[in-house]
């Protein structure tokens, strides 16, 4: 904006004020016309781009959105519940920058790398926005030579994907990650990740779910046993991963036509990936003629068997399904992989919303080593909660009136029925703020009493302090209960104390409304 | 990473395991040598880029940093205190995307626009990272046609500035913004912003401070009175803004040589910008021969006078200084401007750290209108807390051992002195987690007792549940107090109840260590 334009805008504002005042005081039409013509003359001086300042569509970037106060209340509530579970399991909190050197991300995501956002080369380093929180964690561990860490990280990640915003698929979205790094005994941290997911989904109470588990070594073994060449394991894997969105026939066609798998091999894979179950399925596959001959398949199956045992000790076995069709797209997984899926659509009003996958993760033992000059490995396992889908369900419930939220926590509104009480209101506000009481007042000099009380009702503020001349002379003020409309007089000196007692006695659950 | 390379890495890992096992079981040297040579042969197959995977320097992008667990604990503590004050004043929480359409940011920051990070054009929209939280707020208000809002926003912003990281100047840094939008009576919301800043700085307790205030209308009037042409007001203003880093002589030279101000005008400005004080200075300037003739100067002075009156009602007048040298660089301010400055260096060990400005803001009545097709204005005023400088002070204190932090909140560690107790430990952990108790255990099958107790001591975990065969047979477990080393036996059925009583009785202040 040009500097003189800014001053011109000021002048237009001033002239507008003059016109408004004349109109308000019902001056003669001639006088008003004269000032209006001055105003129009000033506006004519505005450059075209200032007169119509908005030349572009006013919107957020494709696939992104603002969070308004109600959405933020829901979001903060969900993230708090997730954080509580992470902390219950002793995880530390970490944060990394939103962008990384592009080299850090290169070669970590397989086919999905094309979805990475790059920054413009403005001189200096070549940077990209983070695509997930896992690769930055691996970079952090390698850079600081840390061998042992349990951390959580809640932050936004960026993918130039095809957004489907009504279903909670964005280009900027939150991930809530929990990872355990270190050389430990088999499946002990892996099982805890599953326990963490169950605790989070139970705390969020958004419906029935299953946790699907599988093992990359078993997938490799299965591909080997079915005659897929080793160099096609990963790409075949990423095709199997599409089974939740495509039919087996479509997946089979892609395997044969795009991944170069023979029809015979594809058909053999098809037999396996239809299987799911529990320990009995593991036993059956351990006895399977083809798989039992393949070292990595046996290793994977033994891993799943141990994992299921630990899940049974954790009391979560009824929520776990061993599913051979689970593949996970990302390149970096090396061991167990998991995915949490809601098993029933969520009813919102008269509509049903299918949510599908809401958490996923697995073991990635080689990722840290890719950043180490001596290829030193730090084995890792972790899980990521896909909260956007949870947000979108709750927001739909909010829109349908099934839940309600309060967007502020104000307990007291300082009001006055009379004119010229701004100074007194300000003094009382400062007194309450300094005592730690959440307080608001009108920013107008002489607000109407009705407007003030309406503000309290609309915003769920439980109490109003009402100032009046007669009361102030006697050294008292009124406290009004907004819901019951009951009013009590208290000495000004006791105001803080009285309010604190009343606030402590509030039933918060009712005040803040049910969330979820 | 090529797919077959991933499999090769697996094979190398397996072969490595074989070699380690042979060495551990003290097999013959020949046998070990044979397996080592196999290992080396596998490693030789690695492509050069895999054998030395780290071809680039392992670092975060220039001007950015990771936050480790201790830094995050400090950061979350500071942000929580700030959030509490924002909520105490009834602000709602909003969030906007990290990037905006480039057009949204264009023309809002004057000379600083060159510091904006752009995203690469990968097809589709042209995007930039947000430079502050104020312009996205204005875009949000205009886009949603909101006339009235009190919101806070805590998020990272991005500036391609010259970083000085030891002093808390980064390219990615937090801003904590509090803004009031709406048509209200003069200086009422403006004064509350100052009150909010004092409450935050008092809560953070990082030393004495002053809040400098000034008024853009007064600056404009002063420039006008000193003979600066109107089209040079804003650029002269951004030169005055440098007075906190440059001497008057340098500023004067820049005004004359770069901004085209006459030496005479510059000298007159020099007389004014040296002034600071309180209400008595306002009165003196209202009587000033030159300024009293200039409408905008009088308007600015009347504004400051009213603001100081409200600050006095709020009980914060002793912290406010009316300072004519305060200018603020950004283009969009139109009324009051403010800046909070620590008045004494902070002692850390034997060194003193000068912190300087830690908050700033002002009124920007024309910014929202720049996004509205009809140029409809929504007056706004707000303040932004520069927390990075506060973080850097606290981190320096942490490094000097003057404060300590605990990075997890774990209350109970489930331990065992005997081998093969993993299953029992897992069952107890699940029991405690399900009861909401923050619990950890070793991820090793057979951890040493000493290691487990050391972990508790190092991490400030107050209690250990110690499992033993003899006790379990009798249906009891031991609870050990890590600090006193006292042990009590409790029936397994009472474990949750007993632990909850003990945890509730903890003195948290001591446990978590002083922060700040």
Interface residues (C-beta under 8 A of the other chain):
Chain A: X1 X3 X4 X6 X7 X9 X10 X13 X50 X51 X52 X53 X54 X55 X56 X58 X59 X60 X61 X62 X64 X65 X66 X67 X68 X69 X72 X73 X75 X76 X87 X88 X89 X90 X91 X92 X93 X94 X95 X96 X97 X98 X99 X100 X101 X103 X104 X107 X108 X117 X118 X119 X120 X121 X122 X124 X125 X127 X129 X139 X140 X142 X143 X144 X151 X156 X158 X160 X172 X180 X182 X184 X185 X188 X189 X191 X192 X195 X199 X220 X230 X231 X232 X233 X234 X235 X296 X310 X313 X314 X315 X316 X331 X334 X365 X366 X369 X370 X371 X372 X373 X375 X377 X407 X408 X409 X410 X422 X423 X426 X427 X429 X430 X433 X434 X436 X437 X438 X439 X440 X443 X444 X445
Chain B: X1 X2 X3 X4 X6 X7 X9 X10 X13 X50 X51 X52 X53 X54 X55 X56 X58 X59 X60 X61 X62 X64 X65 X66 X67 X68 X69 X72 X73 X75 X76 X87 X88 X89 X90 X91 X92 X93 X94 X95 X96 X97 X98 X99 X100 X101 X103 X104 X107 X108 X117 X118 X119 X120 X121 X122 X124 X125 X127 X129 X139 X140 X142 X143 X144 X151 X156 X158 X160 X172 X180 X182 X184 X185 X188 X189 X191 X192 X195 X199 X220 X230 X231 X232 X233 X234 X235 X296 X310 X313 X314 X315 X316 X331 X334 X365 X366 X369 X370 X371 X372 X373 X375 X377 X407 X408 X409 X410 X422 X423 X426 X427 X429 X430 X433 X434 X436 X437 X438 X439 X440 X443 X444 X445
